[in-house]
């Protein structure tokens, strides 16, 4: 995913190795993954099943604790 944050930082995040568990399983389907949206209340990306990702981890401000861990390239 290519993400652009409100502070204009752009990051590419690869989640391919981190989609595990019942909530993340549907995201392995490219058509379902493409249903991603930005939730303005949460300030992060979400999918229809409620799966969301920590915006601070996506931004690179914090290391993820446990799994999943989003990897970003700069």
PyMOL Python script that loads the backbone (N, CA, C, O; Angstrom):
from pymol import cmd

cmd.read_pdbstr("""\
ATOM      1  N   UNK A   1       0.838  -1.162   0.000  1.00  0.00           N
ATOM      2  CA  UNK A   1       0.000   0.000   0.000  1.00  0.00           C
ATOM      3  C   UNK A   1       0.885   1.227   0.000  1.00  0.00           C
ATOM      4  O   UNK A   1       1.882   1.282   0.720  1.00  0.00           O
ATOM      5  N   UNK A   2       0.527   2.202  -0.797  1.00  0.00           N
ATOM      6  CA  UNK A   2       1.217   3.495  -0.785  1.00  0.00           C
ATOM      7  C   UNK A   2       0.339   4.448   0.007  1.00  0.00           C
ATOM      8  O   UNK A   2      -0.805   4.708  -0.364  1.00  0.00           O
ATOM      9  N   UNK A   3       0.878   4.962   1.094  1.00  0.00           N
ATOM     10  CA  UNK A   3       0.130   5.818   1.998  1.00  0.00           C
ATOM     11  C   UNK A   3       0.699   7.223   1.993  1.00  0.00           C
ATOM     12  O   UNK A   3       1.916   7.408   2.022  1.00  0.00           O
ATOM     13  N   UNK A   4      -0.177   8.206   1.957  1.00  0.00           N
ATOM     14  CA  UNK A   4       0.210   9.604   2.092  1.00  0.00           C
ATOM     15  C   UNK A   4      -0.461  10.133   3.352  1.00  0.00           C
ATOM     16  O   UNK A   4      -1.685  10.086   3.477  1.00  0.00           O
ATOM     17  N   UNK A   5       0.331  10.631   4.273  1.00  0.00           N
ATOM     18  CA  UNK A   5      -0.165  11.100   5.562  1.00  0.00           C
ATOM     19  C   UNK A   5      -0.433  12.604   5.511  1.00  0.00           C
ATOM     20  O   UNK A   5      -0.004  13.293   4.586  1.00  0.00           O
ATOM     21  N   UNK A   6      -1.147  13.096   6.517  1.00  0.00           N
ATOM     22  CA  UNK A   6      -1.509  14.516   6.551  1.00  0.00           C
ATOM     23  C   UNK A   6      -0.292  15.426   6.641  1.00  0.00           C
ATOM     24  O   UNK A   6      -0.370  16.598   6.273  1.00  0.00           O
ATOM     25  N   UNK A   7       0.843  14.897   7.132  1.00  0.00           N
ATOM     26  CA  UNK A   7       2.065  15.702   7.180  1.00  0.00           C
ATOM     27  C   UNK A   7       2.869  15.575   5.883  1.00  0.00           C
ATOM     28  O   UNK A   7       4.018  16.011   5.807  1.00  0.00           O
ATOM     29  N   UNK A   8       2.242  14.966   4.858  1.00  0.00           N
ATOM     30  CA  UNK A   8       2.782  14.801   3.501  1.00  0.00           C
ATOM     31  C   UNK A   8       3.846  13.715   3.392  1.00  0.00           C
ATOM     32  O   UNK A   8       4.428  13.544   2.321  1.00  0.00           O
ATOM     33  N   UNK A   9       4.121  12.969   4.476  1.00  0.00           N
ATOM     34  CA  UNK A   9       5.006  11.812   4.395  1.00  0.00           C
ATOM     35  C   UNK A   9       4.344  10.758   3.521  1.00  0.00           C
ATOM     36  O   UNK A   9       3.151  10.491   3.664  1.00  0.00           O
ATOM     37  N   UNK A  10       5.105  10.162   2.625  1.00  0.00           N
ATOM     38  CA  UNK A  10       4.613   9.081   1.774  1.00  0.00           C
ATOM     39  C   UNK A  10       5.420   7.832   2.103  1.00  0.00           C
ATOM     40  O   UNK A  10       6.651   7.862   2.114  1.00  0.00           O
ATOM     41  N   UNK A  11       4.716   6.732   2.372  1.00  0.00           N
ATOM     42  CA  UNK A  11       5.373   5.459   2.680  1.00  0.00           C
ATOM     43  C   UNK A  11       4.700   4.347   1.908  1.00  0.00           C
ATOM     44  O   UNK A  11       3.491   4.370   1.675  1.00  0.00           O
ATOM     45  N   UNK A  12       5.496   3.378   1.518  1.00  0.00           N
ATOM     46  CA  UNK A  12       4.963   2.165   0.916  1.00  0.00           C
ATOM     47  C   UNK A  12       5.065   1.067   1.956  1.00  0.00           C
ATOM     48  O   UNK A  12       6.149   0.777   2.463  1.00  0.00           O
ATOM     49  N   UNK A  13       3.935   0.462   2.270  1.00  0.00           N
ATOM     50  CA  UNK A  13       3.855  -0.542   3.320  1.00  0.00           C
ATOM     51  C   UNK A  13       3.489  -1.880   2.701  1.00  0.00           C
ATOM     52  O   UNK A  13       2.504  -1.991   1.972  1.00  0.00           O
ATOM     53  N   UNK A  14       4.293  -2.898   2.999  1.00  0.00           N
ATOM     54  CA  UNK A  14       4.065  -4.252   2.501  1.00  0.00           C
ATOM     55  C   UNK A  14       3.503  -5.100   3.631  1.00  0.00           C
ATOM     56  O   UNK A  14       4.197  -5.388   4.606  1.00  0.00           O
ATOM     57  N   UNK A  15       2.255  -5.493   3.499  1.00  0.00           N
ATOM     58  CA  UNK A  15       1.598  -6.298   4.527  1.00  0.00           C
ATOM     59  C   UNK A  15       1.547  -7.775   4.154  1.00  0.00           C
ATOM     60  O   UNK A  15       0.990  -8.575   4.905  1.00  0.00           O
ATOM     61  N   UNK A  16       2.109  -8.150   3.024  1.00  0.00           N
ATOM     62  CA  UNK A  16       1.929  -9.499   2.496  1.00  0.00           C
ATOM     63  C   UNK A  16       2.341 -10.602   3.464  1.00  0.00           C
ATOM     64  O   UNK A  16       1.719 -11.664   3.466  1.00  0.00           O
ATOM     65  N   UNK A  17       3.344 -10.394   4.269  1.00  0.00           N
ATOM     66  CA  UNK A  17       3.771 -11.420   5.212  1.00  0.00           C
ATOM     67  C   UNK A  17       3.144 -11.295   6.579  1.00  0.00           C
ATOM     68  O   UNK A  17       3.453 -12.083   7.473  1.00  0.00           O
ATOM     69  N   UNK A  18       2.272 -10.326   6.763  1.00  0.00           N
ATOM     70  CA  UNK A  18       1.746 -10.037   8.094  1.00  0.00           C
ATOM     71  C   UNK A  18       0.243 -10.230   8.224  1.00  0.00           C
ATOM     72  O   UNK A  18      -0.339  -9.869   9.247  1.00  0.00           O
ATOM     73  N   UNK A  19      -0.382 -10.783   7.223  1.00  0.00           N
ATOM     74  CA  UNK A  19      -1.835 -10.962   7.276  1.00  0.00           C
ATOM     75  C   UNK A  19      -2.148 -12.342   7.824  1.00  0.00           C
ATOM     76  O   UNK A  19      -2.227 -13.315   7.074  1.00  0.00           O
ATOM     77  N   UNK A  20      -2.325 -12.421   9.128  1.00  0.00           N
ATOM     78  CA  UNK A  20      -2.608 -13.694   9.791  1.00  0.00           C
ATOM     79  C   UNK A  20      -3.811 -13.516  10.716  1.00  0.00           C
ATOM     80  O   UNK A  20      -4.158 -12.395  11.089  1.00  0.00           O
ATOM     81  N   UNK A  21      -4.420 -14.592  11.068  1.00  0.00           N
ATOM     82  CA  UNK A  21      -5.563 -14.568  11.974  1.00  0.00           C
ATOM     83  C   UNK A  21      -6.874 -14.386  11.232  1.00  0.00           C
ATOM     84  O   UNK A  21      -6.886 -14.001  10.063  1.00  0.00           O
ATOM     85  N   UNK A  22      -7.977 -14.665  11.913  1.00  0.00           N
ATOM     86  CA  UNK A  22      -9.291 -14.635  11.266  1.00  0.00           C
ATOM     87  C   UNK A  22      -9.699 -13.273  10.703  1.00  0.00           C
ATOM     88  O   UNK A  22     -10.380 -13.214   9.679  1.00  0.00           O
ATOM     89  N   UNK A  23      -9.300 -12.188  11.347  1.00  0.00           N
ATOM     90  CA  UNK A  23      -9.668 -10.860  10.839  1.00  0.00           C
ATOM     91  C   UNK A  23      -8.882 -10.504   9.582  1.00  0.00           C
ATOM     92  O   UNK A  23      -9.412  -9.853   8.681  1.00  0.00           O
ATOM     93  N   UNK A  24      -7.633 -10.922   9.520  1.00  0.00           N
ATOM     94  CA  UNK A  24      -6.778 -10.555   8.393  1.00  0.00           C
ATOM     95  C   UNK A  24      -6.916 -11.500   7.209  1.00  0.00           C
ATOM     96  O   UNK A  24      -6.577 -11.131   6.084  1.00  0.00           O
ATOM     97  N   UNK A  25      -7.403 -12.698   7.440  1.00  0.00           N
ATOM     98  CA  UNK A  25      -7.491 -13.703   6.372  1.00  0.00           C
ATOM     99  C   UNK A  25      -8.194 -13.183   5.107  1.00  0.00           C
ATOM    100  O   UNK A  25      -7.691 -13.427   4.010  1.00  0.00           O
ATOM    101  N   UNK A  26      -9.331 -12.479   5.207  1.00  0.00           N
ATOM    102  CA  UNK A  26      -9.984 -11.985   3.990  1.00  0.00           C
ATOM    103  C   UNK A  26      -9.114 -11.020   3.175  1.00  0.00           C
ATOM    104  O   UNK A  26      -9.300 -10.897   1.964  1.00  0.00           O
ATOM    105  N   UNK A  27      -8.170 -10.338   3.826  1.00  0.00           N
ATOM    106  CA  UNK A  27      -7.323  -9.366   3.138  1.00  0.00           C
ATOM    107  C   UNK A  27      -6.336 -10.025   2.186  1.00  0.00           C
ATOM    108  O   UNK A  27      -5.720  -9.339   1.369  1.00  0.00           O
ATOM    109  N   UNK A  28      -6.174 -11.336   2.272  1.00  0.00           N
ATOM    110  CA  UNK A  28      -5.305 -12.059   1.344  1.00  0.00           C
ATOM    111  C   UNK A  28      -5.903 -12.105  -0.063  1.00  0.00           C
ATOM    112  O   UNK A  28      -5.191 -12.327  -1.043  1.00  0.00           O
ATOM    113  N   UNK A  29      -7.205 -11.895  -0.149  1.00  0.00           N
ATOM    114  CA  UNK A  29      -7.885 -11.834  -1.448  1.00  0.00           C
ATOM    115  C   UNK A  29      -7.703 -10.418  -1.997  1.00  0.00           C
ATOM    116  O   UNK A  29      -8.152  -9.458  -1.371  1.00  0.00           O
ATOM    117  N   UNK A  30      -7.046 -10.269  -3.166  1.00  0.00           N
ATOM    118  CA  UNK A  30      -6.792  -8.930  -3.719  1.00  0.00           C
ATOM    119  C   UNK A  30      -8.047  -8.076  -3.899  1.00  0.00           C
ATOM    120  O   UNK A  30      -7.997  -6.859  -3.716  1.00  0.00           O
ATOM    121  N   UNK A  31      -9.170  -8.702  -4.255  1.00  0.00           N
ATOM    122  CA  UNK A  31     -10.408  -7.929  -4.429  1.00  0.00           C
ATOM    123  C   UNK A  31     -10.903  -7.379  -3.093  1.00  0.00           C
ATOM    124  O   UNK A  31     -11.395  -6.253  -3.020  1.00  0.00           O
ATOM    125  N   UNK A  32     -10.768  -8.178  -2.046  1.00  0.00           N
ATOM    126  CA  UNK A  32     -11.180  -7.712  -0.724  1.00  0.00           C
ATOM    127  C   UNK A  32     -10.203  -6.659  -0.207  1.00  0.00           C
ATOM    128  O   UNK A  32     -10.614  -5.643   0.353  1.00  0.00           O
ATOM    129  N   UNK A  33      -8.913  -6.906  -0.397  1.00  0.00           N
ATOM    130  CA  UNK A  33      -7.896  -5.949   0.044  1.00  0.00           C
ATOM    131  C   UNK A  33      -8.145  -4.579  -0.581  1.00  0.00           C
ATOM    132  O   UNK A  33      -7.947  -3.549   0.065  1.00  0.00           O
ATOM    133  N   UNK A  34      -8.577  -4.572  -1.830  1.00  0.00           N
ATOM    134  CA  UNK A  34      -8.821  -3.321  -2.557  1.00  0.00           C
ATOM    135  C   UNK A  34      -9.984  -2.517  -1.979  1.00  0.00           C
ATOM    136  O   UNK A  34     -10.187  -1.367  -2.368  1.00  0.00           O
ATOM    137  N   UNK A  35     -10.745  -3.101  -1.063  1.00  0.00           N
ATOM    138  CA  UNK A  35     -11.865  -2.384  -0.446  1.00  0.00           C
ATOM    139  C   UNK A  35     -11.415  -1.492   0.718  1.00  0.00           C
ATOM    140  O   UNK A  35     -12.244  -0.955   1.452  1.00  0.00           O
ATOM    141  N   UNK A  36     -10.117  -1.342   0.876  1.00  0.00           N
ATOM    142  CA  UNK A  36      -9.570  -0.514   1.946  1.00  0.00           C
ATOM    143  C   UNK A  36     -10.100   0.922   1.837  1.00  0.00           C
ATOM    144  O   UNK A  36     -10.275   1.452   0.740  1.00  0.00           O
ATOM    145  N   UNK A  37     -10.347   1.527   2.982  1.00  0.00           N
ATOM    146  CA  UNK A  37     -10.782   2.922   3.047  1.00  0.00           C
ATOM    147  C   UNK A  37     -10.060   3.598   4.203  1.00  0.00           C
ATOM    148  O   UNK A  37      -9.507   2.932   5.078  1.00  0.00           O
ATOM    149  N   UNK A  38     -10.069   4.907   4.200  1.00  0.00           N
ATOM    150  CA  UNK A  38      -9.539   5.668   5.328  1.00  0.00           C
ATOM    151  C   UNK A  38     -10.708   6.049   6.222  1.00  0.00           C
ATOM    152  O   UNK A  38     -11.665   6.680   5.772  1.00  0.00           O
ATOM    153  N   UNK A  39     -10.627   5.664   7.478  1.00  0.00           N
ATOM    154  CA  UNK A  39     -11.654   6.031   8.448  1.00  0.00           C
ATOM    155  C   UNK A  39     -11.231   7.354   9.084  1.00  0.00           C
ATOM    156  O   UNK A  39     -10.234   7.397   9.806  1.00  0.00           O
ATOM    157  N   UNK A  40     -11.972   8.433   8.827  1.00  0.00           N
ATOM    158  CA  UNK A  40     -11.566   9.746   9.342  1.00  0.00           C
ATOM    159  C   UNK A  40     -11.608   9.830  10.869  1.00  0.00           C
ATOM    160  O   UNK A  40     -10.871  10.614  11.467  1.00  0.00           O
ATOM    161  N   UNK A  41     -12.454   9.037  11.491  1.00  0.00           N
ATOM    162  CA  UNK A  41     -12.544   9.047  12.952  1.00  0.00           C
ATOM    163  C   UNK A  41     -11.324   8.373  13.574  1.00  0.00           C
ATOM    164  O   UNK A  41     -10.754   8.875  14.543  1.00  0.00           O
ATOM    165  N   UNK A  42     -10.930   7.229  13.007  1.00  0.00           N
ATOM    166  CA  UNK A  42      -9.772   6.495  13.517  1.00  0.00           C
ATOM    167  C   UNK A  42      -8.460   7.060  12.996  1.00  0.00           C
ATOM    168  O   UNK A  42      -7.417   6.913  13.633  1.00  0.00           O
ATOM    169  N   UNK A  43      -8.514   7.707  11.838  1.00  0.00           N
ATOM    170  CA  UNK A  43      -7.304   8.255  11.240  1.00  0.00           C
ATOM    171  C   UNK A  43      -6.379   7.193  10.679  1.00  0.00           C
ATOM    172  O   UNK A  43      -5.159   7.354  10.672  1.00  0.00           O
ATOM    173  N   UNK A  44      -6.973   6.102  10.210  1.00  0.00           N
ATOM    174  CA  UNK A  44      -6.167   5.025   9.649  1.00  0.00           C
ATOM    175  C   UNK A  44      -6.964   4.258   8.599  1.00  0.00           C
ATOM    176  O   UNK A  44      -8.138   4.537   8.358  1.00  0.00           O
ATOM    177  N   UNK A  45      -6.296   3.284   7.983  1.00  0.00           N
ATOM    178  CA  UNK A  45      -6.946   2.469   6.963  1.00  0.00           C
ATOM    179  C   UNK A  45      -7.743   1.361   7.630  1.00  0.00           C
ATOM    180  O   UNK A  45      -7.326   0.797   8.642  1.00  0.00           O
ATOM    181  N   UNK A  46      -8.915   1.053   7.039  1.00  0.00           N
ATOM    182  CA  UNK A  46      -9.809   0.021   7.556  1.00  0.00           C
ATOM    183  C   UNK A  46     -10.407  -0.766   6.394  1.00  0.00           C
ATOM    184  O   UNK A  46     -10.466  -0.293   5.259  1.00  0.00           O
ATOM    185  N   UNK A  47     -10.846  -1.977   6.713  1.00  0.00           N
ATOM    186  CA  UNK A  47     -11.531  -2.814   5.735  1.00  0.00           C
ATOM    187  C   UNK A  47     -12.943  -3.080   6.236  1.00  0.00           C
ATOM    188  O   UNK A  47     -13.234  -2.859   7.412  1.00  0.00           O
ATOM    189  N   UNK A  48     -13.830  -3.557   5.350  1.00  0.00           N
ATOM    190  CA  UNK A  48     -15.238  -3.748   5.726  1.00  0.00           C
ATOM    191  C   UNK A  48     -15.467  -4.627   6.957  1.00  0.00           C
ATOM    192  O   UNK A  48     -16.471  -4.456   7.648  1.00  0.00           O
ATOM    193  N   UNK A  49     -14.564  -5.559   7.243  1.00  0.00           N
ATOM    194  CA  UNK A  49     -14.748  -6.444   8.402  1.00  0.00           C
ATOM    195  C   UNK A  49     -14.271  -5.811   9.713  1.00  0.00           C
ATOM    196  O   UNK A  49     -14.317  -6.456  10.760  1.00  0.00           O
ATOM    197  N   UNK A  50     -13.817  -4.563   9.665  1.00  0.00           N
ATOM    198  CA  UNK A  50     -13.371  -3.873  10.868  1.00  0.00           C
ATOM    199  C   UNK A  50     -11.879  -3.952  11.122  1.00  0.00           C
ATOM    200  O   UNK A  50     -11.388  -3.357  12.081  1.00  0.00           O
ATOM    201  N   UNK A  51     -11.144  -4.674  10.283  1.00  0.00           N
ATOM    202  CA  UNK A  51      -9.693  -4.765  10.443  1.00  0.00           C
ATOM    203  C   UNK A  51      -9.088  -3.390  10.191  1.00  0.00           C
ATOM    204  O   UNK A  51      -9.383  -2.748   9.183  1.00  0.00           O
ATOM    205  N   UNK A  52      -8.242  -2.944  11.112  1.00  0.00           N
ATOM    206  CA  UNK A  52      -7.573  -1.654  10.934  1.00  0.00           C
ATOM    207  C   UNK A  52      -6.121  -1.781  11.386  1.00  0.00           C
ATOM    208  O   UNK A  52      -5.739  -2.773  12.007  1.00  0.00           O
ATOM    209  N   UNK A  53      -5.334  -0.788  11.075  1.00  0.00           N
ATOM    210  CA  UNK A  53      -3.912  -0.790  11.393  1.00  0.00           C
ATOM    211  C   UNK A  53      -3.566   0.462  12.184  1.00  0.00           C
ATOM    212  O   UNK A  53      -4.141   1.526  11.958  1.00  0.00           O
ATOM    213  N   UNK A  54      -2.632   0.334  13.103  1.00  0.00           N
ATOM    214  CA  UNK A  54      -2.207   1.443  13.952  1.00  0.00           C
ATOM    215  C   UNK A  54      -1.572   2.529  13.084  1.00  0.00           C
ATOM    216  O   UNK A  54      -0.556   2.272  12.437  1.00  0.00           O
ATOM    217  N   UNK A  55      -2.144   3.739  13.053  1.00  0.00           N
ATOM    218  CA  UNK A  55      -1.596   4.791  12.197  1.00  0.00           C
ATOM    219  C   UNK A  55      -0.182   5.209  12.598  1.00  0.00           C
ATOM    220  O   UNK A  55       0.607   5.606  11.740  1.00  0.00           O
ATOM    221  N   UNK A  56       0.152   5.127  13.890  1.00  0.00           N
ATOM    222  CA  UNK A  56       1.502   5.495  14.322  1.00  0.00           C
ATOM    223  C   UNK A  56       2.537   4.495  13.819  1.00  0.00           C
ATOM    224  O   UNK A  56       3.656   4.877  13.478  1.00  0.00           O
ATOM    225  N   UNK A  57       2.171   3.222  13.771  1.00  0.00           N
ATOM    226  CA  UNK A  57       3.067   2.203  13.232  1.00  0.00           C
ATOM    227  C   UNK A  57       3.209   2.389  11.724  1.00  0.00           C
ATOM    228  O   UNK A  57       4.317   2.323  11.191  1.00  0.00           O
ATOM    229  N   UNK A  58       2.096   2.620  11.040  1.00  0.00           N
ATOM    230  CA  UNK A  58       2.152   2.845   9.590  1.00  0.00           C
ATOM    231  C   UNK A  58       3.012   4.057   9.251  1.00  0.00           C
ATOM    232  O   UNK A  58       3.757   4.036   8.271  1.00  0.00           O
ATOM    233  N   UNK A  59       2.913   5.102  10.047  1.00  0.00           N
ATOM    234  CA  UNK A  59       3.671   6.331   9.822  1.00  0.00           C
ATOM    235  C   UNK A  59       5.157   6.129  10.088  1.00  0.00           C
ATOM    236  O   UNK A  59       5.997   6.818   9.509  1.00  0.00           O
ATOM    237  N   UNK A  60       5.479   5.180  10.971  1.00  0.00           N
ATOM    238  CA  UNK A  60       6.867   4.907  11.315  1.00  0.00           C
ATOM    239  C   UNK A  60       7.287   5.505  12.640  1.00  0.00           C
ATOM    240  O   UNK A  60       8.475   5.525  12.964  1.00  0.00           O
ATOM    241  N   UNK A  61       6.322   5.996  13.416  1.00  0.00           N
ATOM    242  CA  UNK A  61       6.625   6.615  14.700  1.00  0.00           C
ATOM    243  C   UNK A  61       6.924   5.589  15.785  1.00  0.00           C
ATOM    244  O   UNK A  61       7.662   5.877  16.728  1.00  0.00           O
ATOM    245  N   UNK A  62       6.353   4.394  15.656  1.00  0.00           N
ATOM    246  CA  UNK A  62       6.502   3.353  16.677  1.00  0.00           C
ATOM    247  C   UNK A  62       6.715   2.009  16.001  1.00  0.00           C
ATOM    248  O   UNK A  62       6.259   1.778  14.881  1.00  0.00           O
ATOM    249  N   UNK A  63       7.416   1.131  16.700  1.00  0.00           N
ATOM    250  CA  UNK A  63       7.529  -0.253  16.252  1.00  0.00           C
ATOM    251  C   UNK A  63       6.243  -0.974  16.641  1.00  0.00           C
ATOM    252  O   UNK A  63       5.666  -0.704  17.695  1.00  0.00           O
ATOM    253  N   UNK A  64       5.805  -1.877  15.800  1.00  0.00           N
ATOM    254  CA  UNK A  64       4.633  -2.678  16.121  1.00  0.00           C
ATOM    255  C   UNK A  64       4.975  -3.640  17.254  1.00  0.00           C
ATOM    256  O   UNK A  64       6.100  -4.130  17.343  1.00  0.00           O
ATOM    257  N   UNK A  65       4.005  -3.904  18.113  1.00  0.00           N
ATOM    258  CA  UNK A  65       4.177  -4.853  19.205  1.00  0.00           C
ATOM    259  C   UNK A  65       3.479  -6.134  18.795  1.00  0.00           C
ATOM    260  O   UNK A  65       2.289  -6.110  18.481  1.00  0.00           O
ATOM    261  N   UNK A  66       4.187  -7.250  18.791  1.00  0.00           N
ATOM    262  CA  UNK A  66       3.590  -8.512  18.363  1.00  0.00           C
ATOM    263  C   UNK A  66       3.344  -8.513  16.877  1.00  0.00           C
ATOM    264  O   UNK A  66       4.068  -7.864  16.123  1.00  0.00           O
ATOM    265  N   UNK A  67       2.325  -9.238  16.447  1.00  0.00           N
ATOM    266  CA  UNK A  67       2.006  -9.301  15.018  1.00  0.00           C
ATOM    267  C   UNK A  67       0.653  -8.689  14.814  1.00  0.00           C
ATOM    268  O   UNK A  67      -0.115  -8.713  15.775  1.00  0.00           O
ATOM    269  N   UNK A  68       0.263  -8.150  13.700  1.00  0.00           N
ATOM    270  CA  UNK A  68       1.109  -8.015  12.521  1.00  0.00           C
ATOM    271  C   UNK A  68       2.070  -6.848  12.632  1.00  0.00           C
ATOM    272  O   UNK A  68       1.866  -5.932  13.429  1.00  0.00           O
ATOM    273  N   UNK A  69       3.113  -6.889  11.828  1.00  0.00           N
ATOM    274  CA  UNK A  69       4.073  -5.797  11.777  1.00  0.00           C
ATOM    275  C   UNK A  69       4.143  -5.311  10.347  1.00  0.00           C
ATOM    276  O   UNK A  69       4.566  -6.053   9.460  1.00  0.00           O
ATOM    277  N   UNK A  70       3.750  -4.121  10.118  1.00  0.00           N
ATOM    278  CA  UNK A  70       3.798  -3.556   8.765  1.00  0.00           C
ATOM    279  C   UNK A  70       5.224  -3.138   8.466  1.00  0.00           C
ATOM    280  O   UNK A  70       5.874  -2.487   9.285  1.00  0.00           O
ATOM    281  N   UNK A  71       5.705  -3.510   7.303  1.00  0.00           N
ATOM    282  CA  UNK A  71       7.053  -3.111   6.870  1.00  0.00           C
ATOM    283  C   UNK A  71       6.909  -1.978   5.870  1.00  0.00           C
ATOM    284  O   UNK A  71       6.081  -2.031   4.961  1.00  0.00           O
ATOM    285  N   UNK A  72       7.703  -0.986   6.047  1.00  0.00           N
ATOM    286  CA  UNK A  72       7.642   0.168   5.153  1.00  0.00           C
ATOM    287  C   UNK A  72       8.968   0.361   4.461  1.00  0.00           C
ATOM    288  O   UNK A  72      10.029   0.070   5.013  1.00  0.00           O
ATOM    289  N   UNK A  73       8.889   0.855   3.246  1.00  0.00           N
ATOM    290  CA  UNK A  73      10.111   1.226   2.538  1.00  0.00           C
ATOM    291  C   UNK A  73      10.067   2.723   2.313  1.00  0.00           C
ATOM    292  O   UNK A  73       9.002   3.309   2.114  1.00  0.00           O
ATOM    293  N   UNK A  74      11.204   3.314   2.346  1.00  0.00           N
ATOM    294  CA  UNK A  74      11.261   4.773   2.176  1.00  0.00           C
ATOM    295  C   UNK A  74      11.839   5.125   0.840  1.00  0.00           C
ATOM    296  O   UNK A  74      11.967   6.305   0.515  1.00  0.00           O
TER     297      UNK A  74
END
""", "prot")
cmd.dss("prot")
cmd.show_as("cartoon", "prot")
cmd.util.cbc("prot")
cmd.orient("prot")
